[in-house]
Amino acid sequence: MSKEITSRSQDYSQWYNDLIIKGNLADYSAVRGCMVIKPYGYALWENMRDALDKMFKDTGHVNAYFPLFVPKSLFEAEEKNAEGFAKECAVVTHYRLKSDPNKKGGLMVDPDARLEEELVVRPTSEAIIWNTYKNWIQSYRDLPILINQWANVVRWEMRTRLFLRTAEFLWQEGHTAHATAQEAVAETVQMLNVYADFVENWMALPVIKGVKSESERFAGAVDTYCIEALMQDGKALQAGTSHFLGQNFAKAFDVKFSDKENKLEYVWATSWGVSTRLIGALVMAHSDDDGLILPPRIAPHQVVIVPIYKGDEQKALIDAKVAALTKELKAAGIRVKYDDNDNARPGWKFAEYEMKGVPVRIAIGARDLENNTVELARRDTKEKQTVSLDGLAQRIISLLDDVQQNIYNKAKAYQESHITPADTWEEFENLVNTKGGFIAAHWDGTPETEARIKELTKATIRCIPLDNKQEEGKCILTGKPSTQRVLFAQAY
């Protein structure tokens, strides 16, 4: 274990913070509750964003951008949505500062510059977008509208944690408009599947697809679909949501269209989003006490090459060989970095790239040049092997695929071993307090029972799985009849 990182078993929360800071992903900022995403962390987000963006476009969506500010009257139009986000809203009330006569060089809010209408800094964009869609939609010929935006949002949080919960974060939000409920539901499910595909096949993180209970739904939604992932401490994390909004926002903003029979109907809506919270999930699901473990498909550097030499003559020979190797690897589509910085020794570099989770490390020295070999080390298992330089690019492609699959398999095994049925309240409480993970238990379907279980154990209904088996049973708390188990867990 690295001396710089608190162990998971000692303090999981501190371990997570250590990895974020020392893995060079992010830093704290001068603004309370906000973070600075450092270049290495932002490169990781860019790779995630680019993969998702292609998936969105492959399903017919296009990108647009809407204002950061939402007039308060628009925000209030959909009552459930406004009520759901009200406590997290940052509000702009003035548009100018002026010199403070009581403080040299100081500034104060100009009382004469109060806005006629207060502006909410977007916590989500349904209000401003649906107010705009009203002007874009007249006929069924204008539908569907399939728009996504990459943006920042503000949800004023008092208790924050880097990537997992910050006052400002980056995300994407899709907002679509449809002529029928069936089309909108199909869109909602399609985007849920896109998220699951991305998280499992790019982030190497298995998820459970399901729907939220009524009390856990997005404010203003008819149904919220979600993907839930499990972290190494047994807590769940909501990795993405896709909402069927029905006609709620269309009615709130009077968005109607003429159908093929020339009848006026309200539009059907969806919204869906994932955020930089996924980076937090990535860190907590895969990493170890020596640092980050990043899946090759989204790692900023898939391969790092470290030279080992004595003197300028050896260095020049290694540089020439690495130049040809780097060219070959890049031609094969591999993201590679050659670290020939002479300010740090090879051992320090090895530890640094282990901390940063680079999937594959190549070490090459003078003896390797003589033997036409390199040393390959993989981050996930820490296995090392000496291999020929001949055909190295193809070998590394295969190795990266193997690392990606191995990381997924490990997370999948953990998930499967942490889905446990509970048939009594005693079993349920014991699992929550000891093993953790997902607990499959019967629930009587009432929000009152759900709230009471949360109050007693801090466990919430994470989802009702889409492929849920129907079975007769009794609610673990009330003993009332139930037709299916739902998944409970403590969560981030």
N, C-alpha and C positions, 0 to 999 in steps of 0.2 A: 504493500500500500504506500502511496506517495505520502511523504511527511507533510505535504502542504494541504492535504485533503482530509477532512473529518470522515471517519468511516460511516457507512450506512447504518451499521448496527449500533453505533454510539449515538448518533444524532442525524436522523434522515433529513430533516429540514436544513441543517447546517451543511450537510454533505451536498445537497442540491445547490445551495447558494455558492458553496466553494467551487463547484463545477462550472457554474455560470460565469463567475468572476475569473477564476484561474484558467478556465478553458477559453477565455477571451471572447465570449459571446456577447456580453452586455456589461454595463456599469450603471451605478446609481447616478442620478442627475441632481441639479440644483433645485429642480421642481419636485416637491414632495409627491411621492407616489408615481412618478414618471421615470422611465429608464432611457439610457442611451444604448442603442443597439450598435455594437462595435463592428468594424468591417468583416471580421470572421463570422460573426453571428448574422450579419446582413447578407453575406454571401450564401449562407445556409438558407435563409429566408428566400433569397432570389431563386435558388434552385427549386425550392418547394413551390414558389409562386409560378415559375415558368412551366413546371410540369402541370400544375393545376390549370393554368391559363390555356394551355394546349388542349387539355381535356374539356374545358368549357367550350372552346371554339369548335372542337370536334363534335360537340353535341348541339351546335347551331347558335351559340350565344355570342354576343358582341360586347365590347367594353365601352363604357361611357363614364362621365364624371358629373357629379351633382354637388351643390354647395355644401360647405362645412356648417353653415348657419341655417337654422330652421326657425322661421317666425313662430312665436309662442302660440299664436292662434291656430296655425296649421298643426303644430304638435299636439294641441288639445283635441283635434277633430276626431280622432279615434280614441275613445275614452279609455278602453282597457289598456291600449298601448301606452297612452300618456300616464296613466296611473301606475303601470308596471315599471316605468323608467324614471318617474318623477324624482325619486330620492337620489338618483345618480346623476342628475343633470347639472352641468355647468351652464351659467346664464350670462350673456353679455348685456349690460344695461347702459353703458356709455360708449361713445365713440372717440373720445379725445381726452388727453391729459394736458395739464398746464403747470407752470412753475409754482412750487410751494413757497410762499413768502416766509414761512417759519423754518425752512430747512435749506441751507445753502446747497445749490445744485440739485435739490429734490424736486419731485413731481407729485402732483395730486390729481385726482379725478376732477375734471371740469364739470361743476354742477349744471352748467348751461348746455352741456353736450349730452344730455340724456336721450336715449333712443325713443322714438315715438312708440315703438313696439319692441319688447325684449326679444332677444334672439337666443335660442337654445343651441349650444354646441352639440352637433349630432351625436347621440348615443347609438343611433341606428337611423336609416334614411327613408323608411317607409313614407313618412309624412311629406317630405319635400318631393320625393319621387312620384307618389300618387297624385299630388297636386299638379305635377308636370304632365303625367300621363293623361290627365283630364283633357289637356289641349291636343294630345296626339291621337286620341282614339275617338272616332265617330262611327265607324262601320266595322263589320266583321272582317272586312278586307284589311283593316289595320292590325289585325291580331294573327298570331300571337306576337307579343313584344318579349324578347328574350335578352335582357340586359344584365350585365355584371359590372360592378365597379370595384377597383382596388383603391382603398382609402385608409384614413385614420379615423378613429372614433374616440370619444371621451365619455367614460363612465366613472364618475367621481367616487373613488374607493378610499376608505379610511385605513383598511388593513390590506397592504399590498405585498406582492411577491413577484420578483422578476419573471417576466413572460407569462406566469400563470394568472396574475391579477394586477393590472396597473391602471392608473387613471386614464392614460392614453395608450392605445395599441393599434397595430396595423392589422387589417383584415381584408377580405373580399366579401361583398354582399351582392347576391343575385336577386333581382326583382323582376318577376315575369307576370304577364297579363294574358288571359286566355278567354276563349268564347264559351267554354263549358267547364263544369266541375270535373268531368272525367279527364279532360286535358290537363287541368291544373294538378290533380292528384297524380297523374302519370308523370308530370314534370317533377313534382315533389319527390317521388320515389326514385326517379331517374337520377336526380342530383344526390340523393342519399347514397345511391350505389356508386356514383362517381367518387364521393368522399371516401367510402369504404375501400374502393379500388386503390385510391391514392395512398391512404394511410397504411393499408396492408402491403401493397406492392412496391411503394416507394419508401415509406417510413419503416417498413418491416414490423409493423405493430398490428396484431390481430384485434379486431373489434367485434362487438355484438350490435346488430342492427335492430332497432325497435322503435316503439312510440312512447312518448311521455304520458304520464298520468295527467289528469286535468289540472292539478295544482302546479305541475312542473312545466306546463306548456309555455311557449313564448306568448307574451302579452299581446292579445289581438288575434291569435291563431285559432283555427278550428281544430287542427291536429299538428303536433310537432313530432317529426321523425328525427331520430338521433343515432349516432354511433358512439358507443361507450367503450373505453379502453381501460386496462388495469395497469396500475403502476407497481413497482417492486415492493412498496410498503403495504400492499393490499388495498389501497384506496383506488376508487374509480375516478376517471376524468372524462368529461364530455368532450369528445374530439371534433364534433361537427353536428350541425342541426339543419334540417330542411323543413320549412313550415308551409302547410296548406292553410292559406289565409281566408279561404271561402270568398265571400263578397263583402267582408267587413270593411276593408279599406276603400273599396269601390263605392260603398254606400256612404262612408264618412266623407269622401271627396266628390261624390256625385259623378262617378266615372261610368258612363253608359255607352252602349254601342247598338247600332241597328243590326239585327240578325238578318238571315236570308229571307225571312218573311216580313222584313221591315218593321219588326217589333223592337221596342227599346228594352234592353236587358242590362243588368249590372255585370261588370267584368268579374272574372274569377282570378284570384291572385295566388302567387307563391313568393316566398323569400327564403334564402339559404345562405349560410356563411361559415367560414372557418377563419381562424386568426393566428397571430404569432404565439398564441397559447400552445399550438402544436409543437413549437420548439421545446417548451417546458415538458410536454408529454414525451417527446423524443429523449430528452435527457433522463427523465425519471424511469422510463421503461427499459432502457438498454445499458446505461452506464455502470461502471464499477468503481471500486475504491482507488483506482489509479487514474481515473479521468473519464472523459467522454468516450462513447462508442457510437460512431455515426454510420448509418447504412450507406454503402458505396453509391447508391443511385442519387443521393442528395448531398453527399459530403462535399464541402468546398474543394478540398484536395483529395482525390482518390488514392493517389500515390505520392509519396515524398521520397526523394533520393538524397542520401547523405554521403558525401565523400569522406574517405579516411586516408590521410596522406601525411608524408613528411617532406617538407620542402616544396619549392615552386616547381621543380621538374616533375615530380610525381603528380602534383596538382594539375599541371598543364595536360599530362597524358589522360588523367581521369576526366578533365573537362571536355576533351575532344571526344572521348568515348560516350560520355553522358549526353553531349550535344546530339549525337546520332541517335542515342536511345530515346531521348526526350522527343525528338522529331518523330520517331517511329510510334511512340506511345500516343502522342497527340493526334497523329494521323489515324490511329485506331479509335479516336474519340475519348481517350482517357485524360482526365484532368490531373496533371502532374506538376509538381513543384521540385526544383533543384535547389537545395539549400547549401550553397557554397560560402555562406557567411563565415569568415574566419574569426569572428569575435566570440564564438562559442565552440566548445569541444564536442565531438560526436556523441559522447555519453549524455551530455546536457540536451542535445537535440533529440536524441532518442526519447528521453523522458518528456520533453516538450510536446512532441508529436503524439506520444501515447496519451498525454493529458488532453490534447485537442481532438483525439479520436480519429486520426487519419487511418483509413482502413488497411493500407499496405505500405510498408516501409522497405526501401531498397538501400542496402549499404554496399558501397563499392570501394575497394582499396587497391593498392599496388599489386598484391598477390592475386586479387580477383582478375586484374587485367592480364596477368601472365596465364591464368587458367581459363580465361574467357568465361568467368562466372560472376554472380552477385549473390548476396545474402538477402532472401526475402523474409520479412516478418509480418504476420497478420495481427491486427489489433484485437480482434474478437477472442481468439484462443491463445495469442502470444506465441504460437508455433513459429519456428524459424527453419529455413531450409536453404541449402546452397544449390543454385540451379544455373544452367548454362544461359549465356546471353543469347544464344541462337533460339529464335522463336519465342523470345521473352514476352512480347506484346500479347500474343495469343494466350500464353500461360497466365498472364496477369488478368486478362479479360475473364478467363475461366475462374481464377481465384476470387476476383471481385464478385462474381455471381455466387460463388460458394459462400463467401462472407455474408452477402445479403441474405441468402437463404438460411444460413446458420443463425443469424441474429433473429430472424423471424421465428424459426423453429423453437428457439429458446424462450422467446416471449409467448409463443403459442402454448408450449408445455406448461409455463407458469399460469397462464390464464385457465387452461383446462383443469389444472390441479387446484384452482381457487374458485371454482363454481360448485357450491355445496348446498344441498337441500337441507331445509330445516322444517320440522313438522310441529314443533312445540315452541312456546315462548322461551323456555329455558335453553333449548338448543340454539335458538336465534340469538339470544343475548350472549351466550358463550362464544358463538362464532364471531359476532361483531367485536367482542373484547379480546379474542385470542388470534384466530386465523385470519380474519378479515376476508377480503375478496368479495365476489358476488355471492349473495345468499338467495337461493331460489325458494321462495316461500309463498303460501297462500295469503291473500289479502281480500277483505270483504268489499273492496271497491269504493269505499267512502273516503272523502278528504279528511274527515275527522279522525279516522283510524290512522291514516297516513301521517297526519300531523302529530298524533300521539306517539307513534313509533319513532318519529324523528326526535321528538322531545325527550324520549326515554333513552335513545341509543345514538343519536346523531346520524343514523342511517336513513337514507332516502330511497325512494323507488327510482332507480336509474333508468329502467325502461321495461316495457312489456315486449319481449322479443317478437319479431315479425313471424318467426317460424314456431311460435309457442305451441306446445302440446296442450290440448284441453284435457283436464282431469278434475274429478270431483274432490273437494277437500274442505278444510275448515281454516278460517283466518287465524293466523298464529296469535293474534292479540285478543280478538273478540269471540272467536269460535263460530262466527257466522259462516254460512255456506259460501264457497268460492269455486269457480270453474277452471281456474288456471293459476299457476305460480307466476310471480313477477320477480324481477331481480332487484334486490336491495343491496346497498353498500354505503359506507362512508365515502365521501367524495371531496375532491378539490373544487 
